[in-house]
Amino acid sequence: MTDLTRADQFPLKRRDVAQQISDAGGEDLLIVTGLGSTNWDFTAAGDRDLIFPLWGVMGGAVPLALGLTIAQPERRVFVATGDAEMLMGLGSLATVAVQAPQNLAIAVFDNERYGETGMQATATAHNADIASIAAASGINVTGTIREQAELDAAIPIMLEGSGPSVHVIKVRAEPLPFILPPKDGAYLKDRFRKALLGDAGIV
Ligand SMILES: Cc1ncc(C[n+]2csc(CCOP(=O)(O)OP(=O)(O)O)c2C)c(N)n1
């Protein structure tokens, strides 16, 4: 049965989830965050140079991260994005399955809402199941996380396991203060490239 308000009661809170992943990931993790709330979550967890927050390009977080995994096969790339952002870029999951980068982990922070634009229900509040879509696209490591114990078990898989992986993390639909990363795209690109590649990365 469709329950458009059930996410108001989900036990996992997105800022806590982001903090746990940020802490566990360490300084070397490359993080791409999708537009909207995951940007604010990972900035709140501790803004740093190796986070690349997308301020637009809805549906573009996974494609960008896929390119990064191919360019940097020795580095773990972690994507945190929203359910609506992921729904807009579903085709990218099929491409991820074809390319099969072992160093890519995708976490969909699924509050079943378009948080940024007024908390309207997304398709995941109805019947869409992004973990199943990922599995049906050919991604072998998938799961849906609803509780802390499941998150504890999934974090090492996301950060150290052989990917690609897609984990849907059901997070509470809750209004939170905006904690914004820098907004200048050229600056964000340069700081990321410099942290990853050194000075040569920005000449
Ligand atoms: C192509 C496009 N359509 C619509 C928007 C407006 N928009 C910005 S964020 C957002 C919703 C994001 O929802 P979700 O990805 O689920 O993130 P969260 O709810 O966690 O904020 C929308 C519709 C946009 N930026 N670009």
The ligand as a Gaussian input file, in Angstrom:
#p B3LYP/6-31G(d) Opt

LIG

1 1
 C       16.583000      19.139000     -14.359000
 C       16.140000      19.665000     -13.024000
 N       14.861000      19.530000     -12.631000
 C       14.468000      19.986000     -11.449000
 C       15.349000      20.624000     -10.630000
 C       14.876000      21.188000      -9.313000
 N       15.320000      20.373000      -8.200000
 C       16.435000      20.675000      -7.508000
 S       16.712000      19.620000      -6.253000
 C       15.300000      18.767000      -6.604000
 C       14.834000      17.601000      -5.780000
 C       15.936000      16.798000      -5.205000
 O       15.366000      15.697000      -4.571000
 P       16.247000      14.484000      -4.121000
 O       17.256000      14.166000      -5.158000
 O       15.353000      13.390000      -3.700000
 O       17.054000      15.083000      -2.902000
 P       16.584000      15.452000      -1.416000
 O       15.139000      15.153000      -1.269000
 O       17.416000      14.548000      -0.577000
 O       16.950000      16.878000      -1.259000
 C       14.649000      19.302000      -7.702000
 C       13.377000      18.804000      -8.280000
 C       16.658000      20.765000     -11.063000
 N       17.596000      21.363000     -10.296000
 N       17.040000      20.290000     -12.266000

